Amino acid sequence: MRKRLERPAAIMVGLLSSWLAYGQVSPEPKPPMSEEVFKNIQVLKGIPVDEFMGTMGVFSAALGMSCENCHAANDSDWANYAGDNSPKKRMARRMVLMMAEINKTHFAGRQVVTCYSCHRGGDRPKTSPNLDTIYGNPPEEEPDDFVPPATGAPSADSVLDKYIQALGGAQRLAGLTSFVAKGTSAGYGPESAQRPAEVFAKANGQRTTVIHSLNGDITTVYDGRAGWISAPLRPVAVMPLTGGELDGLKLDAELAFPARIKQLFGQWRVGRMDTVGGHRVQVLQGTSAGGTLATFYFDTESGLLVRLMRYANSPVGRIPTQVDYSDYRDVAGVKIPFRWTLAWLDGKESFEMSEVQPNAPIDPAKFAKPAPSSAPARPAAR
């Protein structure tokens, strides 16, 4: 009898093992590190390329300088550009090491001092106080990254409940499971011309945006677990996103269907009132289990979200991304922003949707890792 049972049991174990192996998701390949893509990396080693590029953005913003101030303006092959050892670059390396040592020695390794702490948009830190500033109108205070809890503020639950109700209510939000949107996007500066844009989103946490530029498509994908950016003229054709940048993509995907917004963060803090674009707003900040920060600004009258600030980390300071929402319209009983502006340290995009199809079927391939961008074919000259 025992022999009869052994074989079926062995078969069941084998089938179960096969099923588990089939059901397992293959791990994503390790993202490329900075020193694997760029040459002459001496200090900022061991960080993913997306974090490295964000670090360059922090340098630019903190010092009020552009890429060409330190890199060759006529060299488009950034990945193979070894660069020179100019005095600026040698000084930048020393400053990064000095900043890290200050934080290690005096702040137990916490990132308290950054490039922006001293430079504030100038290539040289100020050494003396300005008397006109002292006795004139005080400069506008920049908000701190961390939002302290405000006395007498409403609860986080009440703010978020008002937001859900303003969008149409939990029942209607549950009825919206996907949408496909078409419209345009305008960049910043030379890229300010309007370009066709598309958005594909599903309520299971998947979201893809595509901007059809003259140089090729700019595609940003979050598949519910991993994220990528495929864009022309970049050091990595399809760049995997990691850390805070990946968390940011996840947050954008969740906010497209915000019924689960309360569960996005383990900690919520309600800050003081503020003003955004002439609107009185209630400030609410969330912190994830991994330490990712996101600050929400809700219109006190409508209850709708008008701004989101989210942050990613870098070795030299946080990398901010700001999203401003407007022009909410009714789609299948749910209010959706038809306009939003995405600003980060390396660019700005203004999206305007003209058509949104609710509960539209979406090919799963739309949420797969995108292919490298290629310039569209142009008609031959006649």
C-alpha positions in Angstrom: 0.0 0.0 0.0 2.8 2.4 0.9 4.5 1.8 -2.5 1.2 2.7 -4.3 1.1 6.0 -2.4 4.7 7.0 -2.9 4.4 7.4 -6.6 1.3 9.6 -6.6 2.8 11.7 -3.8 6.0 12.1 -5.8 4.0 13.1 -8.9 2.1 15.7 -6.8 5.4 17.1 -5.4 6.8 17.3 -8.9 3.8 19.0 -10.3 3.7 21.5 -7.4 7.4 22.3 -7.8 6.8 22.9 -11.5 3.8 25.1 -10.8 5.8 27.2 -8.3 8.7 27.5 -10.7 6.3 28.6 -13.4 4.6 31.1 -11.2 7.7 32.7 -9.9 8.6 36.1 -11.5 12.1 36.2 -12.9 14.2 38.8 -11.1 15.0 42.0 -12.9 18.6 42.2 -14.0 20.8 44.3 -11.8 20.6 48.0 -13.0 23.8 49.3 -14.5 26.1 51.2 -12.1 27.6 54.6 -12.8 31.1 53.3 -13.4 29.9 50.7 -15.8 28.3 53.3 -18.1 30.5 56.4 -17.7 34.3 56.7 -17.8 36.5 58.5 -15.3 34.0 58.0 -12.3 36.2 58.4 -9.2 33.8 59.3 -6.3 30.2 58.5 -7.3 30.8 54.8 -7.8 28.4 52.0 -6.9 25.1 53.9 -7.5 22.6 53.1 -10.3 22.7 55.2 -13.4 19.3 56.9 -12.8 20.5 58.0 -9.3 23.8 59.2 -10.9 21.9 61.3 -13.4 19.7 62.7 -10.6 22.9 63.6 -8.7 24.1 65.6 -11.7 20.8 67.4 -11.6 21.4 68.3 -7.9 24.8 69.7 -8.8 23.3 71.8 -11.5 20.5 73.2 -9.3 22.7 73.8 -6.3 25.4 75.7 -8.2 23.1 77.4 -10.8 25.2 75.8 -13.6 24.4 73.8 -16.7 26.0 70.6 -17.9 28.2 72.4 -20.3 29.9 74.3 -17.5 31.8 71.1 -16.6 31.3 68.8 -19.6 32.2 69.2 -23.3 29.3 71.0 -24.9 29.9 69.3 -28.3 30.2 65.8 -27.0 26.9 63.9 -27.4 28.3 60.5 -26.6 28.1 60.9 -22.9 28.5 57.2 -22.1 32.0 57.1 -23.7 33.0 60.6 -22.7 36.0 60.2 -20.3 36.1 63.9 -19.6 39.0 65.9 -18.4 40.3 66.5 -14.9 39.6 70.2 -14.9 39.9 72.2 -11.6 36.1 72.3 -11.4 35.8 68.6 -11.5 38.6 68.1 -9.0 37.0 70.6 -6.7 33.5 68.9 -7.1 35.0 65.6 -6.0 36.6 67.1 -3.0 33.4 68.8 -2.0 31.4 65.5 -2.3 33.9 63.8 0.0 33.9 66.8 2.4 30.1 66.8 2.6 30.0 63.0 3.3 32.6 63.4 6.0 30.7 66.2 7.7 27.5 64.2 7.7 29.3 61.1 9.0 31.2 62.9 11.7 28.6 65.3 13.0 25.2 63.9 12.1 25.7 60.1 12.5 25.7 59.6 8.8 22.3 61.3 8.2 22.2 63.5 5.1 21.8 66.9 6.8 24.4 68.9 4.9 24.1 68.8 1.1 25.4 70.8 -1.9 22.3 73.1 -1.7 22.8 73.8 2.0 25.7 76.2 1.2 25.5 77.0 -2.5 21.8 77.9 -2.8 22.0 78.4 -6.6 25.5 80.0 -6.7 28.8 78.5 -7.7 30.4 80.0 -4.6 28.8 79.9 -1.1 28.1 83.4 0.4 30.5 84.4 3.2 29.0 87.6 4.5 25.4 88.7 5.3 23.8 91.2 3.0 22.5 94.3 5.0 19.9 95.1 2.3 18.5 91.6 2.8 18.5 92.0 6.6 16.8 95.4 6.7 14.7 95.0 3.6 11.7 92.8 2.8 12.5 89.3 4.1 13.0 86.8 1.2 10.3 84.2 0.7 11.1 81.2 2.9 11.6 77.9 1.1 9.6 75.1 2.6 11.5 72.3 4.3 11.3 68.8 2.9 9.8 67.4 6.1 6.4 68.7 7.1 6.0 69.0 10.9 2.5 68.2 12.3 0.4 71.3 12.7 -1.6 72.0 15.9 -5.3 71.9 15.4 -5.1 70.5 11.9 -7.7 68.0 10.7 -6.9 64.3 10.7 -5.2 62.7 7.7 -8.2 60.4 7.3 -10.6 63.4 7.0 -8.5 65.1 4.4 -8.2 61.9 2.3 -11.9 61.1 2.7 -12.7 64.6 1.4 -10.4 64.0 -1.6 -12.1 60.6 -2.4 -15.5 62.2 -2.2 -14.5 65.1 -4.4 -13.3 62.7 -7.1 -16.8 61.0 -7.1 -16.8 58.7 -4.1 -15.3 55.3 -3.4 -18.0 53.4 -5.3 -17.5 55.3 -8.6 -13.7 55.0 -8.2 -14.0 51.3 -7.8 -15.9 51.2 -11.1 -13.0 52.8 -13.0 -10.5 50.0 -13.8 -8.5 51.4 -16.7 -8.3 54.3 -19.1 -6.5 55.3 -22.3 -5.9 59.0 -22.8 -4.6 61.0 -25.8 -3.4 64.6 -25.9 -0.3 66.7 -26.2 2.8 67.5 -24.1 5.0 70.5 -24.2 8.5 70.5 -22.9 10.6 73.3 -21.4 12.8 75.7 -23.5 13.7 74.4 -26.9 11.3 71.4 -26.4 8.3 73.7 -25.8 6.6 72.7 -29.0 3.5 70.5 -28.5 4.0 66.8 -29.2 1.4 64.0 -29.3 1.2 62.1 -26.0 -0.6 59.0 -24.8 -1.3 57.6 -21.3 -2.3 53.9 -20.6 -3.3 53.1 -17.0 -4.8 50.2 -15.1 -6.1 50.1 -11.6 -3.7 47.2 -10.7 -0.9 49.8 -10.5 0.3 49.8 -14.1 0.9 53.1 -16.0 2.7 54.0 -19.2 3.1 57.5 -20.8 4.4 58.0 -24.3 5.5 61.3 -25.8 6.1 61.2 -29.6 9.0 63.6 -30.1 10.8 64.4 -33.4 13.9 62.6 -32.1 12.0 59.5 -31.0 9.4 58.3 -28.5 9.9 59.1 -24.8 8.3 56.2 -23.0 7.9 55.8 -19.2 6.6 52.5 -17.9 5.7 51.1 -14.5 4.5 47.5 -14.8 3.4 47.2 -11.2 6.8 46.1 -10.0 9.5 47.5 -12.2 9.9 50.8 -14.1 11.9 52.1 -17.1 12.4 55.2 -19.2 13.2 54.8 -22.9 14.3 58.0 -24.5 16.6 59.2 -27.4 19.9 60.9 -26.8 20.4 59.3 -23.3 23.5 57.5 -22.0 21.3 54.4 -21.4 18.8 53.7 -24.1 16.3 52.0 -21.7 17.1 53.1 -18.2 15.8 51.0 -15.3 14.5 53.1 -12.4 15.5 52.4 -8.8 15.0 53.6 -5.3 13.0 56.8 -4.9 12.5 57.2 -8.6 10.9 53.8 -8.9 8.7 54.7 -5.8 7.7 57.9 -7.7 6.5 55.9 -10.7 4.5 53.6 -8.4 2.9 56.7 -6.7 2.0 58.2 -10.1 0.3 54.9 -11.1 -1.6 54.6 -7.8 -2.8 58.2 -8.0 -4.4 57.5 -11.4 -6.8 55.3 -9.3 -6.5 56.8 -5.8 -9.1 54.6 -4.0 -6.2 53.1 -2.0 -4.4 56.3 -1.2 -4.6 55.8 2.6 -2.6 52.6 2.3 0.2 54.1 0.2 2.2 55.3 3.2 2.6 54.0 6.7 3.0 57.4 8.3 0.9 60.5 7.5 1.4 64.0 8.9 -1.0 66.9 8.5 0.9 70.2 8.1 -0.2 73.8 8.2 -2.2 75.5 5.5 -0.4 76.9 2.5 -1.2 78.6 -0.8 -0.5 77.0 -4.3 -1.4 78.9 -7.4 -3.8 81.2 -5.5 -5.6 78.2 -3.9 -5.6 77.8 -0.2 -4.4 74.2 0.4 -4.1 71.7 3.2 -0.7 70.1 3.3 -0.4 66.4 4.0 2.8 64.4 3.9 3.4 60.6 3.8 6.5 58.6 4.6 6.8 55.0 3.2 8.4 52.1 5.1 11.5 52.7 3.0 11.7 56.4 3.9 10.3 57.8 0.7 8.7 61.2 1.2 5.7 62.6 -0.7 3.9 65.9 0.1 0.3 66.4 -1.1 -1.5 69.8 -1.4 -5.3 69.6 -1.4 -7.5 72.5 -2.3 -9.5 73.3 0.9 -12.6 74.3 -1.1 -12.8 71.5 -3.7 -10.9 68.9 -1.8 -9.0 68.0 -5.0 -5.3 67.4 -5.2 -3.5 70.4 -6.8 0.2 69.5 -6.2 2.4 66.6 -5.3 6.0 66.8 -4.3 7.9 63.6 -4.2 11.6 63.0 -3.4 14.3 60.5 -4.4 17.6 60.2 -2.7 21.1 60.8 -4.1 24.6 61.0 -2.4 24.5 64.8 -2.5 20.8 65.6 -1.6 17.2 64.8 -2.3 16.0 64.9 -5.9 12.6 66.6 -6.0 9.8 66.0 -8.5 6.8 68.3 -8.6 3.4 67.5 -10.3 0.7 70.2 -10.5 -2.8 69.0 -11.4 -5.6 71.1 -12.9 -8.7 71.0 -15.2 -10.5 68.2 -13.5 -13.3 66.7 -15.7 -15.9 64.0 -15.2 -15.0 60.7 -16.8 -17.5 57.8 -16.0 -18.5 59.6 -12.9 -14.9 60.2 -11.7 -13.0 63.5 -11.8 -9.7 63.2 -13.6 -7.2 66.0 -14.2 -6.9 66.7 -17.9 -3.8 68.9 -17.3 -0.8 68.3 -15.3 2.8 69.6 -15.3 5.7 67.4 -14.3 8.8 69.3 -13.2 12.1 67.8 -12.1 15.8 68.9 -12.0 16.4 68.0 -15.6 13.2 69.2 -17.3 9.6 70.1 -17.3 6.6 68.6 -19.2 3.1 70.0 -19.5 0.5 67.5 -20.4 -3.0 68.3 -21.7 -5.4 65.5 -22.5 -8.1 65.9 -25.1 -9.6 62.5 -25.0 -10.0 59.9 -22.2 -11.6 56.5 -22.7 -12.7 54.9 -19.4 -12.5 51.1 -18.9 -10.8 50.6 -22.2 -9.1 47.3 -22.9 -5.3 47.7 -22.9 -2.8 45.3 -24.5 -0.5 43.9 -21.7 2.4 44.7 -24.0 1.9 48.4 -23.2 3.2 47.8 -19.7 6.2 45.7 -20.8 9.8 46.9 -20.8 10.0 49.4 -23.7 12.3 49.0 -26.6 15.0 51.6 -27.3 13.7 54.7 -28.8 14.3 55.4 -32.5 13.7 58.4 -34.6 10.6 58.1 -36.7 11.0 57.8 -40.5 10.8 61.1 -42.3 9.4 61.5 -45.8 12.0 61.6 -48.6 12.6 65.0 -50.1 11.0 65.6 -53.5 
